[in-house]
Amino acid sequence: EYDRLRLYAIKRQRDTLEELRSNGTIGDEAYHRLEEEIDWSELAASPAGSFQPLTTY
C-alpha cells in the first residue's frame, strides 16, 4: 500500500513537472535535472524486479 501511494505521488510530481515545462515556468536544463530525480525515486519505490515505467514520454 505504501509503495502504491509513493508511486502515485511520483506520478503527480511527473505530471506537475510536465506542466511547468509546457507553460515555460522552467527550462530544459531544470526539467531534465528534476526528471532524473523523479526517475530515481520511481525506481526506488518499485518492488525489486518488477519496475514498469508509469509513463512513456
C-alpha distances in whole Angstrom, upper triangle without the diagonal:
4,6,5,6,9,10,11,12,14,15,17,19,20,21,23,24,26,27,29,31,32,33,35,33,33,35,34,34,31,29,29,28,25,24,24,22,20,20,20,16,15,16,15,11,12,12,15,18,15,16,17,18,16,20,23,26
4,5,5,6,9,10,11,12,14,15,17,18,20,21,23,24,26,27,29,30,32,33,31,30,32,32,31,29,27,27,26,23,22,22,20,17,18,17,14,13,14,13,9,11,11,15,18,16,16,17,18,16,20,23,25
4,5,5,6,8,10,10,12,14,15,16,18,20,21,22,24,25,27,28,30,31,30,29,30,29,29,27,25,24,23,21,19,19,17,15,15,14,11,10,11,9,6,7,8,12,14,12,12,13,14,13,17,20,22
4,5,5,6,9,10,11,13,14,15,17,19,20,21,23,24,26,27,29,31,29,28,30,29,29,27,25,24,24,21,20,20,18,15,16,16,13,11,13,12,8,9,10,14,15,13,12,13,13,11,15,18,21
4,5,5,6,9,10,11,12,14,15,17,18,20,21,23,25,26,27,29,27,26,29,28,28,26,23,24,23,20,19,20,18,15,16,16,13,11,14,13,10,11,13,17,19,16,15,15,15,13,16,20,21
4,5,5,6,9,10,11,12,14,15,16,18,20,21,23,24,26,27,25,24,26,26,25,23,21,21,20,17,16,17,14,11,13,13,9,8,11,10,7,9,12,15,17,15,14,14,14,12,15,18,20
4,5,5,6,9,10,10,12,14,15,17,18,20,21,23,25,26,24,23,25,24,24,22,19,19,19,16,14,15,14,10,11,12,9,6,9,10,6,8,11,14,15,13,11,11,10,8,11,15,17
4,5,5,6,9,10,11,12,14,15,17,19,20,21,23,25,23,23,25,24,25,22,20,20,20,17,16,17,15,12,13,15,12,10,13,13,10,11,14,17,19,16,14,13,12,9,12,15,17
4,5,5,6,9,10,11,12,14,15,16,18,20,21,23,21,20,23,22,23,20,18,19,18,15,14,16,13,10,12,14,10,10,13,13,10,13,16,19,21,18,16,16,14,11,13,17,18
4,5,5,6,9,10,10,12,14,15,17,18,20,21,20,18,20,20,20,17,15,15,15,12,11,12,10,7,9,10,7,7,10,11,9,11,15,17,19,16,14,13,11,9,11,14,15
4,5,5,6,9,10,11,12,14,15,17,19,20,19,18,20,19,20,18,15,16,16,13,11,13,13,9,10,13,10,9,12,14,11,12,16,19,19,17,14,12,10,7,8,12,12
4,5,5,6,9,10,11,12,14,15,17,18,17,17,19,19,20,17,15,16,17,13,12,15,14,10,13,15,12,12,15,16,14,16,19,22,23,20,18,16,14,11,11,14,14
4,5,5,6,9,10,10,12,14,15,17,15,14,16,16,17,14,12,13,13,10,9,12,10,7,11,13,10,10,14,15,14,16,19,22,23,21,18,17,14,12,12,15,14
4,5,5,6,9,10,11,12,14,15,15,13,15,14,15,13,10,11,12,9,7,10,10,7,9,12,11,10,13,15,14,15,19,21,22,20,16,15,12,9,9,11,11
4,5,5,6,9,10,11,12,14,14,14,16,15,17,15,12,14,15,12,11,14,14,11,13,16,14,13,17,19,17,18,22,24,25,22,19,17,14,11,10,12,11
4,5,5,6,9,10,11,12,11,11,14,15,16,13,11,13,14,11,11,14,14,11,14,17,15,15,19,20,19,20,24,26,27,25,22,20,17,14,13,16,14
4,5,5,6,9,10,11,10,9,11,11,12,10,7,10,11,8,8,11,11,9,12,15,14,14,17,19,18,20,24,26,27,25,21,20,16,14,13,14,12
4,5,5,6,9,10,10,10,11,11,13,11,8,10,13,10,9,13,14,12,13,17,16,16,19,21,20,21,25,27,27,25,21,19,16,14,11,13,10
4,5,5,6,9,9,9,12,13,15,13,10,13,15,13,12,16,17,15,17,20,19,19,22,24,23,24,28,30,30,28,25,22,19,17,14,16,13
4,6,5,6,5,6,9,10,12,10,8,12,13,11,12,15,16,14,17,20,19,19,22,24,24,25,29,31,32,30,26,24,21,19,17,18,15
4,6,5,6,5,6,7,10,9,7,10,12,11,11,14,15,15,16,19,20,20,22,24,24,26,29,31,31,29,26,24,20,19,16,17,13
4,6,8,8,9,10,13,13,10,13,16,14,14,17,19,17,19,22,22,22,25,27,26,27,31,33,33,31,27,25,21,19,17,17,13
4,6,8,10,12,15,14,12,15,17,16,16,20,21,19,21,24,24,24,27,29,29,30,34,36,36,34,30,28,24,22,20,20,17
4,5,7,9,12,11,10,14,16,15,16,19,20,19,21,24,24,25,27,29,29,31,34,36,36,34,31,29,25,24,21,21,18
4,7,10,12,10,10,14,14,13,15,18,18,18,20,23,23,23,26,28,28,29,33,35,36,34,30,29,25,24,22,22,19
4,7,8,6,6,10,11,10,12,15,15,16,18,20,20,21,24,25,26,28,31,33,34,32,28,27,23,22,20,21,18
4,6,6,6,9,10,11,12,14,16,16,18,20,21,22,24,26,27,28,32,33,34,32,28,27,24,23,21,20,17
4,6,5,6,9,10,10,12,14,15,16,18,20,20,22,24,25,27,30,31,31,30,26,25,21,21,19,18,15
4,5,5,6,9,10,11,13,14,15,17,19,20,21,23,25,26,30,30,31,30,26,25,22,22,20,20,17
4,6,5,6,8,10,11,12,14,16,17,18,20,21,23,25,28,29,30,29,25,25,21,21,19,20,17
4,6,5,6,9,10,10,12,14,15,16,18,20,21,22,26,27,28,26,23,22,18,18,16,16,13
4,5,5,6,9,10,10,12,14,15,16,18,20,21,24,25,25,24,21,20,17,17,15,15,13
4,5,5,7,9,10,11,13,14,16,17,19,20,24,24,25,25,21,21,18,18,17,18,16
4,5,5,6,9,10,11,12,14,15,17,19,22,23,24,23,20,19,16,16,15,16,15
4,5,5,6,9,10,10,12,14,15,17,20,21,22,21,17,16,13,13,12,13,11
4,5,5,6,9,10,11,12,14,15,19,19,20,19,16,16,13,14,14,14,13
4,5,5,6,9,10,11,12,14,18,19,20,19,16,17,14,15,15,16,16
4,5,5,6,9,10,10,12,16,17,19,17,14,14,11,11,12,14,14
4,5,5,6,9,10,11,14,15,16,15,11,11,9,10,10,12,12
4,5,5,6,9,10,13,14,15,15,11,13,11,13,14,15,16
4,5,5,6,9,12,13,15,15,12,13,12,12,14,16,17
4,5,5,6,10,12,13,12,9,9,8,8,11,13,15
4,5,5,8,9,10,10,7,9,9,10,13,14,16
4,6,8,9,11,11,9,12,12,13,16,18,20
4,7,9,12,10,9,11,11,12,15,17,19
4,6,8,7,5,8,9,10,14,16,19
4,6,6,7,10,12,13,17,19,22
4,6,7,11,13,15,18,20,23
4,6,9,12,15,18,19,22
4,6,10,12,15,16,20
4,7,9,12,13,16
4,6,9,10,13
4,5,7,10
4,7,10
4,6
4
